[in-house]
Amino acid sequence: MQSLFPTSPSELSDADLFELYAYPVERQWVRANFVSTLDGAVQGPDQRSGSLSSPPDHHLFALLRSLCDVVLIGAHTTRVEGYQPVTEAEMRASVRADLGLAPVPSIAVVSRSLRLDPELLRGGSARTVVITTGAAPADVRADVEALATVVVAGEHSVDFGVALDALAGLGLQRVLCEGGPTLMRDLVASGHLDELCLTLMPRIIAGDALRLTHGEALAPPADLRLRHLLESDGELFCRYART
Ligand SMILES: NC(=O)c1ccc[n+]([C@@H]2O[C@H](COP(=O)([O-])OP(=O)(O)OC[C@H]3O[C@@H](n4cnc5c(N)ncnc54)[C@H](OP(=O)(O)O)[C@@H]3O)[C@@H](O)[C@H]2O)c1
């Protein structure tokens, strides 16, 4: 990868990338990471995102995971993509140790229905967090509480201010939201998204795939500013931050 903005003549090493994507440390920071086609699709024909990805995108996906305390994810994406707890093998142990991070990030899954894979709930080296609403089915909630940490944030829809405060209370400051579009729309609407990392794949697929956000239009819209732009084989890796 090389940097197009700001300009840099040389190939970026992983050490450069870790520096470019370092989280601010003064406060909790919410970063989202998505891959999209040129025509805005965030799902491939198989309804998953992996079919849109590439080795450099996958490399960056893993690198961003290595820098975070918690992966924030919508329940539907966990069901479609078969999300499981993050393993130590996926992580750069030395990077995490240098930053004082736990060996692996937790998964924090946002769900109203609580229809979640028990293996995901059971967690791995890190305990899984479930962020839900007061209206979630009480009997299922009791079962979930036996396996994972449950945060109730809001009555009918998750209040991301409350949810993120709860994550901060658990020591989870560096947040990496991996989608999907329904969660992303509500997160942006809440005003708590700090940064968007967007991989733009030079491909057009048409069809009726979801785009980066799904849900009611935002008024006013959320404006972001380009912080850097990397390139590899025609793929663009954009990093935007809230203005
Ligand atoms: N290209 C990419 O980078 C990328 C990234 C992520 C996902 N995706 C794709 O996106 C698709 C899934 O996206 P999606 O929009 O359908 O689902 P999603 O955002 O992953 O999950 C939606 C679900 O999350 C819960 N949820 C979200 N916001 C909530 C809120 N404010 N309050 C309470 N619960 C809330 C609900 O869970 P319950 O249903 O359990 O109540 C809701 O049905 C998949 O095809 C996936 O592959 C692509």
PDBQT file of the ligand as one rigid body, heavy atoms in Angstrom, charges set to zero:
ROOT
HETATM    1  N1  LIG A 301     -19.367  -4.592   3.562  1.00  0.00    +0.000 N 
HETATM    2  C1  LIG A 301     -19.203  -4.501   4.858  1.00  0.00    +0.000 C 
HETATM    3  O1  LIG A 301     -18.197  -3.964   5.305  1.00  0.00    +0.000 OA
HETATM    4  C2  LIG A 301     -20.255  -5.041   5.791  1.00  0.00    +0.000 A 
HETATM    5  C3  LIG A 301     -20.101  -4.874   7.164  1.00  0.00    +0.000 A 
HETATM    6  C4  LIG A 301     -21.093  -5.397   7.998  1.00  0.00    +0.000 A 
HETATM    7  C5  LIG A 301     -22.187  -6.042   7.478  1.00  0.00    +0.000 A 
HETATM    8  N2  LIG A 301     -22.295  -6.165   6.141  1.00  0.00    +0.000 N 
HETATM    9  C6  LIG A 301     -23.467  -6.857   5.569  1.00  0.00    +0.000 C 
HETATM   10  O2  LIG A 301     -24.645  -6.198   5.995  1.00  0.00    +0.000 OA
HETATM   11  C7  LIG A 301     -25.703  -7.142   6.092  1.00  0.00    +0.000 C 
HETATM   12  C8  LIG A 301     -26.382  -7.039   7.446  1.00  0.00    +0.000 C 
HETATM   13  O3  LIG A 301     -26.746  -5.722   7.697  1.00  0.00    +0.000 OA
HETATM   14  P1  LIG A 301     -28.141  -5.335   8.367  1.00  0.00    +0.000 P 
HETATM   15  O4  LIG A 301     -28.261  -3.870   8.264  1.00  0.00    +0.000 OA
HETATM   16  O5  LIG A 301     -29.192  -6.199   7.824  1.00  0.00    +0.000 OA
HETATM   17  O6  LIG A 301     -27.944  -5.797   9.876  1.00  0.00    +0.000 OA
HETATM   18  P2  LIG A 301     -27.063  -5.282  11.130  1.00  0.00    +0.000 P 
HETATM   19  O7  LIG A 301     -26.975  -3.799  11.171  1.00  0.00    +0.000 OA
HETATM   20  O8  LIG A 301     -25.813  -6.064  11.191  1.00  0.00    +0.000 OA
HETATM   21  O9  LIG A 301     -27.973  -5.822  12.301  1.00  0.00    +0.000 OA
HETATM   22  C9  LIG A 301     -29.273  -5.335  12.469  1.00  0.00    +0.000 C 
HETATM   23  C10 LIG A 301     -29.775  -5.879  13.786  1.00  0.00    +0.000 C 
HETATM   24  O10 LIG A 301     -28.991  -5.356  14.849  1.00  0.00    +0.000 OA
HETATM   25  C11 LIG A 301     -29.830  -4.995  15.916  1.00  0.00    +0.000 C 
HETATM   26  N3  LIG A 301     -29.891  -3.534  15.980  1.00  0.00    +0.000 N 
HETATM   27  C12 LIG A 301     -29.303  -2.650  15.130  1.00  0.00    +0.000 A 
HETATM   28  N4  LIG A 301     -29.531  -1.395  15.541  1.00  0.00    +0.000 NA
HETATM   29  C13 LIG A 301     -30.286  -1.497  16.657  1.00  0.00    +0.000 A 
HETATM   30  C14 LIG A 301     -30.839  -0.549  17.554  1.00  0.00    +0.000 A 
HETATM   31  N5  LIG A 301     -30.665   0.769  17.396  1.00  0.00    +0.000 N 
HETATM   32  N6  LIG A 301     -31.552  -1.001  18.613  1.00  0.00    +0.000 NA
HETATM   33  C15 LIG A 301     -31.722  -2.336  18.808  1.00  0.00    +0.000 A 
HETATM   34  N7  LIG A 301     -31.210  -3.283  17.995  1.00  0.00    +0.000 NA
HETATM   35  C16 LIG A 301     -30.514  -2.850  16.938  1.00  0.00    +0.000 A 
HETATM   36  C17 LIG A 301     -31.157  -5.662  15.608  1.00  0.00    +0.000 C 
HETATM   37  O11 LIG A 301     -30.958  -6.994  16.025  1.00  0.00    +0.000 OA
HETATM   38  P3  LIG A 301     -32.097  -8.112  16.244  1.00  0.00    +0.000 P 
HETATM   39  O12 LIG A 301     -32.581  -8.456  14.873  1.00  0.00    +0.000 OA
HETATM   40  O13 LIG A 301     -31.390  -9.258  16.907  1.00  0.00    +0.000 OA
HETATM   41  O14 LIG A 301     -33.132  -7.500  17.111  1.00  0.00    +0.000 OA
HETATM   42  C18 LIG A 301     -31.198  -5.514  14.108  1.00  0.00    +0.000 C 
HETATM   43  O15 LIG A 301     -32.113  -6.366  13.471  1.00  0.00    +0.000 OA
HETATM   44  C19 LIG A 301     -25.088  -8.501   5.860  1.00  0.00    +0.000 C 
HETATM   45  O16 LIG A 301     -25.334  -8.883   4.534  1.00  0.00    +0.000 OA
HETATM   46  C20 LIG A 301     -23.615  -8.275   6.068  1.00  0.00    +0.000 C 
HETATM   47  O17 LIG A 301     -22.815  -9.156   5.328  1.00  0.00    +0.000 OA
HETATM   48  C21 LIG A 301     -21.360  -5.679   5.279  1.00  0.00    +0.000 A 
ENDROOT
TORSDOF 0
